[in-house]
């Protein structure tokens, strides 16, 4: 049986009671984090234009757009919210799969939950946990031993289409045949590449929105009787054969399906930039704190990393030390290091149009060199960094970081998570009692009778 059929059945079979406490707790953390970063994306370039377009299109008021009082058709709401959630590159990440699961599953569950009405907190948690698990499995099983960075695919977008379709289908109450059809309709749309990162363009922010819009539409079409390919993953022209030359691991894809959930390996980001930059930021912050480095006295900075990180985050090098725009900065190890050494912290304000034009930061970034050490290369997940800072007086400081802050082994603290959320939702004017109410409602989400009560807190 094609694995797409197994996933369709798994979405129908799994109930809240099948989830461990660990899965439930991490899923709730993902939900709170995603709601926050979605709010922070309001008004950001590209997401702003998608919102304006959805407003102009109008249509049946089915689902809400975070941070507004606007309701639009469910596929459009999911698209806008996903685009906002990804705009600052602050959303959760599965490091080994190299993708963002929450930005797909959560906007879909919110939009469809509001469309159908009466979705409980338990049903919301279950749909998100299943969506996060599936998209991560798809990424982990693809081209084993080859980094997605080298393949050129943007896995969040590529696998976001079928993940969104099945997440929506579960909440819509589709039967097994309709779920299989939804997967097939979604596969017919699958796309997403990394050229936008190389060129520093705003489409990087829009991939997840395209995916959820396509996936939600697929589920709604399947509900109306439209059929799709039945062997969407392993068929002769299924995704793994068509897009990956038959190079995938079926065992990784389906082992312990319905019992093990990959969401437990999702990380929450402490910094609003590509996850591969985080090890370098941690190294720079550690050096600053340990040696009280005065950025004005820095002579040169050396960054040594693996091949995948260097390809994605250090080339083209001129654009990484002198960003053409905030997207270049979000995907630049040199920029993250320069910011951390100069500011001794890294936040959303450091990836604005004003920040990338800051002459002080540009002067410091110009002192950076970046090279590859094959010993630091990894086919999957985070690659370590070796950072050396040489001072004008001849002193040199060295720091190696293998795993960044926020990984499952060293998660960000509750205080940091709450602080991040409060900072993010300030962009939609939420503060004080509403912040505490939102945090408390997500903390007790399994007791919520209707998720629309949560959504109402984020529409203003």
WOFEN-V395548 format. One record per pair of residues at least 12 apart in sequence whose C-alpha atoms are under 10 Angstrom apart, sorted by the first residue. I is the first residue (numbers start at 1). GAP is how many residues later the second one is. If there is no record, write none. Layout:
# WOFEN-V395548
I&GAP, I&GAP
This chain:
# WOFEN-V395548
1&229, 1&230, 1&233, 1&234, 2&228, 2&229, 2&230, 2&231, 2&232, 2&233, 2&236, 3&227, 3&228, 3&229, 3&230, 3&231, 3&232, 3&247, 3&250, 3&251, 4&158, 4&162, 4&175, 4&176, 4&177, 4&179, 4&180, 4&225, 4&226, 4&227, 4&228, 4&229, 4&230, 4&231, 4&234, 4&250, 5&171, 5&172, 5&174, 5&175, 5&176, 5&178, 5&179, 5&225, 5&226, 5&227, 5&228, 6&170, 6&174, 6&248, 6&251, 7&123, 7&124, 7&127, 7&156, 7&159, 7&172, 7&173, 7&176, 7&246, 7&247, 7&250, 7&251, 8&157, 8&158, 8&159, 8&161, 8&162, 8&166, 8&167, 8&168, 8&169, 8&170, 8&171, 8&172, 8&173, 8&174, 8&175, 9&157, 9&166, 9&167, 9&168, 9&170, 9&171, 9&249, 10&120, 10&124, 10&156, 10&166, 10&247, 10&248, 10&249, 11&115, 11&116, 11&118, 11&119, 11&120, 11&123, 11&155, 11&156, 11&158, 11&159, 11&160, 11&165, 11&168, 11&247, 12&115, 12&118, 12&154, 12&157, 12&158, 12&159, 12&161, 12&162, 12&163, 12&164, 12&167, 13&157, 13&163, 13&245, 14&112, 14&113, 14&115, 14&116, 14&243, 14&244, 14&245, 15&107, 15&108, 15&110, 15&111, 15&112, 15&115, 15&243, 16&105, 16&106, 16&107, 16&108, 16&109, 16&110, 16&111, 16&113, 16&430, 17&105, 17&109, 18&108, 18&240, 18&241, 19&106, 19&107, 19&110, 19&111, 19&239, 19&240, 19&241, 19&242, 20&239, 20&240, 20&241, 22&239, 22&241, 22&242, 23&102, 23&103, 23&106, 23&237, 23&238, 23&239, 23&240, 23&241, 23&242, 24&98, 24&101, 24&102, 24&104, 24&105, 24&239, 24&240, 24&421, 24&422, 25&100, 25&239, 25&417, 25&418, 25&420, 26&99, 26&103, 26&237, 26&238, 26&239, 26&240, 26&241, 26&242, 26&382, 27&75, 27&79, 27&97, 27&98, 27&99, 27&100, 27&101, 27&102, 27&103, 27&105, 27&236, 27&237, 27&239, 28&93, 28&96, 28&97, 28&100, 28&101, 28&411, 28&414, 28&415, 28&416, 28&417, 28&418, 29&63, 29&238, 29&239, 29&385, 29&388, 29&410, 29&413, 29&414, 30&61, 30&62, 30&63, 30&71, 30&72, 30&73, 30&76, 30&95, 30&98, 30&99, 30&102, 30&233, 30&236, 30&237, 30&238, 31&61, 31&71, 31&72, 31&74, 31&75, 31&76, 31&93, 31&94, 31&97, 31&411, 31&412, 31&414, 32&74, 32&385, 32&386, 32&389, 32&406, 32&407, 32&409, 32&410, 32&411, 33&52, 33&57, 33&58, 33&59, 33&69, 33&235, 33&236, 33&384, 33&385, 33&387, 33&388, 33&391, 34&47, 34&48, 34&50, 34&51, 34&52, 34&56, 34&57, 34&58, 34&68, 34&69, 34&70, 34&72, 34&73, 34&234, 34&387, 34&390, 35&31, 35&46, 35&49, 35&50, 35&56, 35&67, 35&68, 35&71, 35&72, 35&386, 35&389, 35&390, 35&403, 35&420, 35&423, 36&30, 36&49, 36&54, 36&55, 36&381, 36&382, 36&384, 36&385, 36&386, 36&387, 36&388, 36&389, 36&390, 36&391, 36&392, 36&422, 37&44, 37&45, 37&47, 37&48, 37&49, 37&50, 37&51, 37&52, 37&53, 37&54, 37&55, 37&66, 37&235, 37&383, 37&384, 37&386, 37&387, 37&388, 37&390, 38&27, 38&28, 38&29, 38&42, 38&43, 38&44, 38&45, 38&46, 38&47, 38&48, 38&49, 38&50, 38&52, 38&53, 38&65, 38&69, 38&386, 38&387, 38&389, 38&390, 38&420, 39&26, 39&27, 39&28, 39&29, 39&42, 39&45, 39&46, 39&382, 39&384, 39&385, 39&386, 39&387, 39&388, 39&389, 39&390, 39&391, 39&419, 39&420, 40&26, 40&27, 40&44, 40&45, 40&46, 40&47, 40&48, 40&50, 40&308, 40&381, 40&382, 40&383, 40&384, 40&385, 40&386, 40&387, 40&388, 41&25, 41&26, 41&39, 41&40, 41&41, 41&42, 41&43, 41&44, 41&45, 41&46, 41&47, 41&48, 41&49, 41&164, 41&383, 41&384, 41&386, 41&387, 42&23, 42&24, 42&25, 42&26, 42&38, 42&39, 42&41, 42&42, 42&43, 42&45, 42&46, 42&382, 42&383, 42&385, 42&386, 43&24, 43&41, 43&44, 43&384, 43&385, 44&39, 44&40, 44&42, 44&43, 44&44, 44&161, 44&308, 45&38, 45&39, 45&42, 45&43, 45&157, 45&160, 45&281, 45&282, 46&34, 46&37, 46&38, 46&41, 46&155, 46&156, 46&157, 46&158, 46&159, 46&160, 47&32, 47&33, 47&34, 47&35, 47&36, 47&37, 47&38, 47&39, 47&40, 47&41, 47&155, 47&156, 47&158, 47&159, 47&162, 48&32, 48&35, 48&36, 48&39, 49&31, 49&34, 50&26, 50&27, 50&29, 50&30, 50&31, 50&33, 50&34, 50&156, 50&159, 51&14, 51&17, 51&19, 51&25, 51&26, 51&28, 51&29, 51&30, 51&32, 51&33, 52&28, 53&23, 53&27, 54&16, 54&17, 54&18, 54&19, 54&22, 54&23, 54&25, 54&26, 55&15, 55&16, 55&17, 55&21, 55&22, 57&15, 57&16, 57&19, 58&12, 58&13, 58&14, 58&15, 58&18, 59&12, 59&13, 59&14, 59&15, 59&17, 60&12, 60&13, 60&14, 61&12, 61&13, 61&16, 61&54, 62&12, 62&13, 62&14, 62&15, 62&49, 62&50, 62&51, 62&52, 62&53, 62&54, 62&55, 63&12, 63&13, 63&14, 63&15, 63&47, 63&48, 63&49, 63&50, 63&51, 63&52, 63&53, 63&389, 63&392, 64&12, 64&13, 64&14, 64&16, 64&17, 64&46, 64&47, 64&50, 64&51, 64&388, 64&391, 64&392, 64&394, 64&395, 65&12, 65&13, 65&14, 65&15, 65&16, 65&17, 65&19, 65&42, 65&45, 65&46, 65&390, 65&393, 65&394, 65&395, 66&12, 66&14, 66&15, 66&18, 66&19, 66&41, 66&362, 66&389, 66&390, 66&391, 66&392, 66&393, 66&394, 67&14, 67&358, 67&360, 67&361, 67&362, 67&363, 67&388, 67&389, 67&390, 67&391, 67&392, 67&393, 68&360, 68&390, 68&391, 68&392, 69&387, 69&389, 69&390, 69&391, 70&389, 70&390, 71&40, 71&388, 72&39, 73&38, 73&39, 73&42, 74&33, 74&34, 74&36, 74&37, 74&38, 74&39, 74&40, 74&41, 74&139, 74&142, 74&143, 74&146, 75&32, 75&33, 75&36, 75&37, 75&134, 75&135, 75&137, 75&138, 75&139, 75&140, 75&141, 75&142, 75&143, 75&145, 76&35, 76&133, 76&134, 76&136, 76&137, 76&138, 76&140, 76&141, 77&30, 77&31, 77&33, 77&34, 77&35, 77&132, 77&135, 77&136, 78&25, 78&26, 78&27, 78&28, 78&29, 78&30, 78&31, 78&32, 78&33, 78&34, 78&86, 78&130, 78&131, 78&132, 78&133, 78&134, 78&135, 78&136, 78&137, 78&138, 79&25, 79&28, 79&29, 79&32, 79&127, 79&128, 79&129, 79&130, 79&131, 79&132, 79&133, 79&134, 79&135, 79&137, 80&27, 80&126, 80&128, 80&129, 80&130, 80&132, 80&133, 81&22, 81&23, 81&25, 81&26, 81&27, 81&29, 81&30, 81&127, 81&128, 81&131, 82&20, 82&21, 82&22, 82&23, 82&24, 82&25, 82&26, 82&123, 82&124, 82&125, 82&126, 82&127, 82&128, 82&129, 82&130, 82&131, 83&20, 83&21, 83&24, 83&120, 83&121, 83&122, 83&123, 83&124, 83&125, 83&126, 83&127, 83&128, 83&129, 84&19, 84&23, 84&121, 84&122, 84&124, 84&125, 85&17, 85&18, 85&19, 85&21, 85&22, 85&120, 85&121, 85&123, 85&124, 86&14, 86&16, 86&17, 86&18, 86&118, 86&119, 86&120, 86&121, 86&122, 86&123, 86&186, 87&115, 87&116, 87&117, 87&118, 87&119, 87&121, 87&185, 87&186, 87&240, 88&117, 88&183, 88&184, 88&185, 88&186, 88&238, 88&239, 88&242, 88&260, 88&263, 88&264, 89&115, 89&116, 89&180, 89&182, 89&183, 89&184, 89&185, 89&186, 89&238, 89&241, 89&242, 89&259, 90&178, 90&179, 90&180, 90&181, 90&182, 90&183, 90&184, 90&185, 90&240, 90&257, 90&258, 90&330, 90&334, 91&12, 91&176, 91&177, 91&178, 91&179, 91&180, 91&181, 91&182, 91&183, 91&184, 92&174, 92&175, 92&176, 92&177, 92&178, 92&183, 92&314, 93&43, 93&63, 93&170, 93&172, 93&173, 93&174, 93&175, 93&176, 93&181, 93&182, 93&313, 93&314, 94&38, 94&41, 94&42, 94&45, 94&46, 94&168, 94&169, 94&170, 94&171, 94&172, 94&173, 94&174, 94&181, 94&287, 94&288, 94&313, 94&314, 95&41, 95&45, 95&170, 95&171, 95&172, 95&180, 95&181, 95&285, 95&286, 95&287, 95&288, 95&308, 95&312, 96&40, 96&43, 96&44, 96&51, 96&52, 96&169, 96&170, 96&282, 96&283, 96&284, 96&285, 96&286, 97&38, 97&39, 97&40, 97&41, 97&42, 97&43, 97&44, 97&45, 97&50, 97&51, 97&58, 97&59, 97&165, 97&168, 97&169, 97&283, 97&284, 97&285, 98&38, 98&41, 98&42, 98&49, 98&50, 98&51, 98&56, 98&57, 98&58, 98&177, 98&178, 98&282, 98&283, 98&284, 99&36, 99&37, 99&40, 99&41, 99&49, 99&55, 99&56, 99&57, 99&58, 99&60, 99&61, 99&167, 99&176, 99&282, 100&32, 100&35, 100&36, 100&55, 100&56, 100&57, 100&60, 100&108, 100&166, 100&167, 100&168, 101&27, 101&28, 101&30, 101&31, 101&32, 101&33, 101&34, 101&35, 101&54, 101&55, 101&56, 101&58, 101&59, 101&62, 101&107, 101&161, 101&162, 101&165, 102&26, 102&27, 102&29, 102&30, 102&33, 102&54, 102&161, 102&164, 103&29, 103&53, 103&54, 103&57, 103&105, 103&106, 103&109, 104&24, 104&27, 104&28, 104&31, 104&52, 104&53, 104&55, 104&56, 104&57, 104&59, 104&60, 104&63, 104&103, 104&104, 104&105, 104&107, 104&108, 104&109, 104&111, 105&19, 105&22, 105&23, 105&24, 105&25, 105&26, 105&27, 105&28, 105&29, 105&30, 105&55, 105&58, 105&59, 105&60, 105&61, 105&62, 105&63, 105&107, 106&18, 106&19, 106&21, 106&22, 106&23, 106&25, 106&26, 106&58, 106&61, 106&106, 107&21, 107&57, 107&61, 107&101, 107&102, 107&105, 107&106, 108&19, 108&20, 108&23, 108&55, 108&56, 108&57, 108&58, 108&59, 108&60, 108&61, 108&63, 108&101, 108&104, 108&105, 108&107, 108&108, 109&14, 109&15, 109&16, 109&17, 109&18, 109&19, 109&22, 109&55, 109&58, 109&59, 109&60, 109&61, 109&62, 109&63, 109&107, 109&342, 110&14, 110&18, 110&58, 110&61, 110&341, 110&342, 110&344, 110&345, 111&57, 111&105, 111&341, 111&344, 112&55, 112&56, 112&57, 112&58, 112&59, 112&60, 112&104, 112&108, 113&55, 113&58, 113&59, 113&337, 113&338, 113&339, 113&342, 114&336, 114&337, 114&338, 114&339, 114&341, 115&56, 115&57, 115&337, 116&55, 116&56, 116&57, 117&54, 117&333, 117&334, 117&335, 118&331, 118&332, 118&333, 118&334, 118&335, 119&52, 119&53, 119&329, 119&330, 119&331, 119&332, 119&333, 120&325, 120&326, 120&327, 120&328, 120&329, 120&330, 120&331, 120&332, 121&320, 121&321, 121&323, 121&324, 121&325, 121&326, 121&327, 121&328, 121&329, 121&330, 121&331, 121&333, 122&323, 122&324, 122&325, 122&326, 122&327, 122&328, 122&329, 123&47, 123&48, 123&322, 123&323, 123&325, 123&326, 123&327, 123&328, 124&43, 124&47, 124&321, 124&322, 124&324, 124&326, 124&327, 125&320, 125&321, 126&41, 126&44, 126&45, 126&320, 127&39, 127&40, 127&41, 127&42, 127&43, 127&44, 128&35, 128&36, 128&39, 128&40, 128&135, 129&38, 129&132, 129&133, 129&134, 129&135, 130&33, 130&36, 130&37, 130&40, 130&127, 130&128, 130&131, 130&132, 130&133, 131&29, 131&31, 131&32, 131&33, 131&34, 131&35, 131&36, 131&37, 131&39, 131&130, 131&131, 131&132, 132&28, 132&31, 132&32, 132&35, 132&129, 132&130, 132&131, 132&132, 132&134, 133&30, 133&124, 133&125, 133&127, 133&128, 133&129, 133&130, 133&131, 133&132, 133&133, 134&25, 134&26, 134&28, 134&29, 134&32, 134&33, 134&119, 134&120, 134&123, 134&127, 134&128, 134&129, 135&20, 135&21, 135&22, 135&23, 135&24, 135&25, 135&26, 135&27, 135&28, 135&29, 135&118, 135&127, 135&128, 136&19, 136&20, 136&23, 136&27, 136&117, 136&125, 136&126, 136&127, 136&129, 136&130, 137&22, 137&112, 137&113, 137&114, 137&115, 137&116, 137&117, 137&118, 137&120, 137&124, 137&125, 137&126, 138&17, 138&18, 138&20, 138&21, 138&22, 138&25, 138&95, 138&102, 138&110, 138&111, 138&112, 138&114, 138&115, 138&116, 139&15, 139&16, 139&17, 139&19, 139&20, 139&109, 139&113, 139&114, 139&241, 140&15, 140&108, 140&109, 140&112, 140&113, 140&122, 140&240, 140&241, 141&99, 141&106, 141&107, 141&108, 141&109, 141&110, 141&111, 141&112, 141&113, 142&13, 142&97, 142&98, 142&101, 142&102, 142&104, 142&105, 142&106, 142&107, 142&108, 142&110, 142&111, 143&97, 143&100, 143&101, 143&102, 143&103, 143&104, 143&105, 143&106, 143&236, 144&103, 144&104, 144&105, 144&108, 144&235, 144&236, 145&102, 145&103, 145&233, 145&234, 145&235, 146&101, 146&162, 146&232, 146&233, 146&234, 147&160, 147&161, 147&162, 147&230, 147&231, 147&232, 147&233, 147&234, 148&45, 148&46, 148&160, 148&231, 148&232, 148&233, 149&44, 149&45, 149&158, 149&159, 149&160, 149&162, 149&163, 149&230, 149&231, 150&44, 150&157, 150&158, 150&159, 150&161, 150&162, 150&229, 151&42, 151&43, 151&92, 151&93, 152&40, 152&41, 152&42, 152&43, 152&160, 153&38, 153&39, 153&40, 153&41, 153&42, 153&90, 153&91, 154&37, 154&38, 154&39, 154&40, 154&41, 154&42, 154&43, 154&50, 154&53, 154&54, 155&36, 155&37, 155&38, 155&39, 155&52, 155&53, 156&35, 156&36, 156&37, 156&51, 156&52, 156&55, 157&33, 157&34, 157&35, 157&36, 157&47, 157&49, 157&50, 157&51, 157&52, 157&53, 157&54, 157&55, 158&29, 158&31, 158&32, 158&33, 158&34, 158&35, 158&49, 158&50, 158&52, 158&53, 158&81, 159&27, 159&28, 159&31, 159&32, 159&33, 159&49, 159&52, 159&56, 159&80, 160&26, 160&27, 160&30, 160&31, 160&32, 160&47, 160&48, 160&49, 160&50, 160&51, 160&52, 160&53, 160&54, 160&55, 161&21, 161&22, 161&23, 161&24, 161&25, 161&26, 161&27, 161&28, 161&29, 161&30, 161&31, 161&47, 161&48, 161&49, 161&50, 161&51, 161&52, 161&53, 161&54, 161&55, 161&56, 161&57, 162&17, 162&18, 162&20, 162&21, 162&22, 162&23, 162&24, 162&25, 162&26, 162&27, 162&28, 162&49, 162&50, 162&52, 162&53, 162&54, 162&56, 162&57, 162&70, 163&19, 163&20, 163&23, 163&24, 163&48, 163&49, 163&52, 163&53, 164&18, 164&19, 164&22, 164&44, 164&47, 164&48, 164&49, 164&50, 164&51, 164&52, 164&53, 164&54, 164&55, 165&14, 165&15, 165&16, 165&17, 165&18, 165&19, 165&20, 165&21, 165&22, 165&46, 165&47, 165&48, 165&49, 165&50, 165&51, 165&52, 165&53, 165&54, 165&55, 165&57, 166&12, 166&13, 166&14, 166&15, 166&16, 166&17, 166&20, 166&49, 166&50, 166&52, 166&53, 167&12, 167&45, 167&48, 167&49, 167&52, 168&14, 168&44, 168&47, 168&48, 168&49, 168&50, 168&51, 168&52, 169&13, 169&14, 169&46, 169&47, 169&49, 169&50, 169&51, 169&53, 169&54, 170&49, 171&48, 172&47, 172&48, 172&51, 173&50, 174&45, 174&46, 174&48, 174&49, 175&47, 175&48, 177&45, 177&46, 177&48, 177&50, 177&51, 177&53, 178&40, 178&41, 178&42, 178&43, 178&44, 178&45, 178&46, 178&47, 178&48, 178&49, 178&50, 179&39, 179&40, 179&43, 179&44, 179&48, 179&49, 179&51, 180&39, 180&42, 180&47, 180&48, 180&49, 180&50, 180&51, 180&52, 181&37, 181&38, 181&40, 181&41, 181&42, 181&44, 181&45, 181&46, 181&47, 181&48, 181&49, 181&50, 181&51, 182&33, 182&34, 182&35, 182&36, 182&37, 182&38, 182&39, 182&40, 182&41, 182&43, 182&44, 182&45, 182&46, 182&47, 182&48, 183&32, 183&35, 183&36, 183&39, 183&44, 183&45, 183&46, 183&47, 183&48, 183&49, 183&50, 184&34, 184&35, 184&38, 184&43, 184&44, 184&45, 184&46, 184&47, 184&48, 184&49, 184&54, 185&29, 185&30, 185&32, 185&33, 185&34, 185&36, 185&37, 185&41, 185&42, 185&43, 185&44, 185&45, 185&47, 186&25, 186&26, 186&27, 186&28, 186&29, 186&30, 186&31, 186&32, 186&33, 186&36, 186&42, 186&43, 186&46, 187&27, 187&28, 187&31, 187&41, 187&42, 187&44, 187&45, 187&46, 187&51, 187&52, 188&26, 188&30, 188&40, 188&41, 188&44, 188&50, 188&51, 189&21, 189&22, 189&25, 189&26, 189&29, 190&20, 190&21, 190&24, 190&25, 190&49, 190&53, 191&16, 191&19, 191&20, 191&52, 192&12, 192&14, 192&15, 192&16, 192&18, 192&19, 193&14, 194&13, 194&118, 196&131, 196&132, 197&115, 197&116, 197&118, 197&130, 197&131, 197&133, 197&134, 198&113, 198&114, 198&115, 198&116, 198&117, 198&118, 198&121, 198&129, 198&130, 198&133, 199&117, 199&120, 199&125, 199&128, 199&129, 200&116, 200&119, 200&120, 200&123, 200&124, 200&125, 200&126, 200&127, 200&128, 200&129, 200&130, 200&131, 201&123, 201&124, 201&125, 201&126, 201&127, 202&123, 202&124, 202&125, 202&126, 203&124, 204&123, 205&122, 233&13, 234&12, 234&14, 234&16, 264&144, 265&142, 265&143, 265&144, 266&140, 266&141, 266&142, 266&145, 267&137, 267&138, 267&139, 267&140, 267&141, 267&142, 267&143, 267&144, 267&145, 268&137, 268&138, 268&139, 268&140, 268&143, 268&144, 268&149, 269&135, 269&136, 269&137, 269&138, 269&142, 269&143, 269&148, 269&151, 270&12, 270&76, 270&77, 270&134, 270&135, 270&136, 270&141, 270&142, 270&143, 270&146, 270&147, 270&150, 271&59, 271&65, 271&74, 271&75, 271&76, 271&77, 271&79, 271&134, 271&135, 271&149, 272&58, 272&64, 272&74, 272&75, 272&76, 272&77, 272&78, 272&79, 273&53, 273&54, 273&55, 273&56, 273&57, 273&58, 273&59, 273&60, 273&63, 273&73, 273&74, 273&75, 273&77, 273&78, 274&38, 274&39, 274&53, 274&55, 274&56, 274&57, 274&58, 274&59, 274&62, 275&34, 275&55, 275&56, 275&106, 275&107, 275&129, 275&131, 276&32, 276&33, 276&34, 276&36, 276&37, 276&55, 276&56, 276&57, 276&105, 276&106, 276&107, 276&108, 276&109, 276&127, 276&128, 277&32, 277&35, 277&36, 277&37, 277&53, 277&54, 277&55, 277&56, 277&57, 277&58, 277&59, 277&60, 277&105, 277&106, 277&108, 277&127, 278&55, 278&58, 278&59, 278&104, 278&106, 278&107, 278&123, 278&125, 278&126, 278&127, 278&128, 279&26, 279&54, 279&57, 279&58, 279&103, 279&104, 279&105, 279&106, 279&107, 279&108, 279&121, 279&122, 279&123, 279&124, 279&125, 279&126, 280&23, 280&24, 280&25, 280&53, 280&54, 280&55, 280&56, 280&57, 280&58, 280&60, 280&103, 280&104, 280&105, 280&106, 280&107, 280&119, 280&120, 280&121, 280&122, 280&123, 280&124, 281&52, 281&53, 281&54, 281&55, 281&56, 281&57, 281&58, 281&59, 281&60, 281&63, 281&64, 281&65, 281&104, 281&106, 281&120, 281&123, 281&124, 282&54, 282&55, 282&58, 282&63, 282&64, 282&103, 282&117, 282&118, 282&119, 282&120, 282&121, 282&122, 282&123, 283&54, 283&57, 283&58, 283&101, 283&102, 283&103, 283&104, 283&105, 283&115, 283&116, 283&117, 283&118, 283&119, 283&121, 284&52, 284&53, 284&54, 284&55, 284&56, 284&57, 284&58, 284&60, 284&61, 284&103, 284&104, 284&105, 284&114, 284&115, 284&116, 284&117, 285&52, 285&54, 285&55, 285&56, 285&57, 285&58, 285&59, 285&60, 285&61, 285&114, 286&54, 286&55, 286&58, 286&112, 286&113, 286&114, 286&115, 287&53, 287&54, 287&57, 287&100, 287&101, 287&102, 287&110, 287&111, 287&112, 287&113, 288&52, 288&53, 288&54, 288&55, 288&56, 288&57, 288&101, 288&109, 289&52, 289&55, 290&107, 291&106, 292&49, 292&52, 293&48, 293&49, 293&51, 293&96, 293&98, 293&104, 294&47, 294&48, 294&97, 295&43, 295&44, 295&45, 295&46, 295&47, 295&48, 295&49, 295&65, 295&66, 295&69, 295&94, 295&96, 296&45, 296&46, 296&64, 296&67, 296&68, 296&95, 296&96, 297&93, 297&94, 297&95, 297&96, 298&43, 298&66, 298&69, 298&91, 298&92, 298&93, 298&94, 298&95, 298&96, 298&97, 298&98, 299&65, 299&68, 299&69, 299&90, 299&91, 299&92, 299&93, 299&94, 299&95, 299&96, 299&97, 300&64, 300&65, 300&66, 300&67, 300&68, 300&69, 300&88, 300&89, 300&90, 300&91, 300&92, 300&96, 301&33, 301&36, 301&37, 301&63, 301&64, 301&65, 301&66, 301&67, 301&68, 301&69, 301&86, 301&87, 301&88, 301&89, 301&90, 301&95, 301&96, 302&32, 302&65, 302&66, 302&67, 302&68, 302&69, 302&84, 302&85, 302&86, 302&87, 302&88, 302&96, 303&30, 303&31, 303&34, 303&65, 303&66, 303&67, 303&68, 303&69, 303&82, 303&83, 303&84, 303&85, 303&86, 304&65, 304&66, 304&67, 304&68, 304&69, 304&70, 304&72, 304&80, 304&81, 304&82, 304&83, 304&84, 304&96, 305&28, 305&65, 305&66, 305&67, 305&68, 305&69, 305&70, 305&71, 305&72, 305&78, 305&79, 305&80, 305&81, 305&82, 305&95, 306&65, 306&66, 306&67, 306&68, 306&69, 306&70, 306&71, 306&72, 306&73, 306&76, 306&77, 306&78, 306&79, 306&80, 307&64, 307&65, 307&66, 307&67, 307&68, 307&69, 307&70, 307&71, 307&72, 307&76, 308&64, 308&66, 308&68, 308&69, 308&70, 308&71, 308&72, 308&73, 308&74, 308&75, 309&22, 309&23, 309&24, 309&63, 309&67, 309&68, 309&69, 309&72, 309&73, 309&74, 309&75, 309&76, 310&22, 310&23, 310&60, 310&61, 310&62, 310&63, 310&67, 310&73, 311&61, 312&19, 312&20, 312&21, 313&15, 313&16, 313&17, 313&18, 313&19, 313&20, 313&21, 313&22, 313&57, 314&14, 314&17, 314&18, 314&19, 314&20, 314&21, 314&55, 314&56, 314&57, 314&58, 315&13, 315&16, 315&17, 315&18, 315&55, 316&12, 316&16, 317&15, 317&16, 317&17, 317&51, 317&52, 317&53, 318&48, 319&12, 319&13, 319&15, 319&16, 320&12, 320&13, 320&14, 320&15, 320&16, 320&45, 320&46, 321&12, 321&13, 321&14, 321&15, 321&17, 321&35, 321&40, 321&41, 321&42, 321&43, 321&44, 321&45, 321&46, 321&47, 321&48, 322&12, 322&13, 322&34, 322&35, 322&36, 322&37, 322&39, 322&40, 322&41, 322&43, 322&44, 323&12, 323&30, 323&32, 323&33, 323&34, 323&39, 323&42, 324&29, 324&32, 324&33, 325&26, 325&27, 325&28, 325&29, 325&30, 325&31, 325&32, 326&24, 326&25, 326&26, 326&27, 326&28, 326&29, 326&30, 326&31, 327&24, 327&25, 327&26, 327&29, 328&23, 328&28, 329&21, 329&22, 329&23, 329&24, 329&26, 329&27, 330&20, 330&21, 330&22, 333&32, 333&35, 333&37, 333&52, 334&30, 334&31, 334&32, 334&33, 334&34, 334&35, 334&36, 335&15, 335&16, 335&21, 335&26, 335&27, 335&29, 335&30, 335&31, 335&33, 336&14, 336&15, 336&29, 337&27, 337&28, 337&31, 337&50, 338&22, 338&23, 338&24, 338&25, 338&26, 338&27, 338&28, 338&29, 338&30, 339&12, 339&16, 339&21, 339&22, 339&23, 339&25, 339&26, 341&20, 341&23, 341&48, 342&18, 342&19, 342&22, 342&23, 343&18, 347&73, 347&76, 348&75, 348&76, 367&22, 368&20, 368&21, 370&17, 371&15, 372&13, 373&12, 373&13, 376&26, 381&22, 382&20, 382&21, 382&22, 383&18, 383&19, 383&20, 383&21, 384&16, 384&17, 384&18, 384&19, 384&20, 385&14, 385&15, 385&16, 385&17, 385&18, 386&12, 386&13, 386&14, 386&15, 386&16, 387&12, 387&13, 387&14, 388&12, 418&17, 418&18, 418&21, 421&14, 421&17, 421&18, 422&12, 422&13, 422&14, 422&17, 423&12, 425&33, 428&30, 428&31, 428&32, 429&29, 429&31, 430&27, 430&28, 430&29, 430&30, 434&23, 434&24, 435&22, 435&23, 437&17, 437&20, 438&15, 438&16, 438&17, 438&19, 438&20, 439&15, 441&12, 441&13, 441&16, 442&12
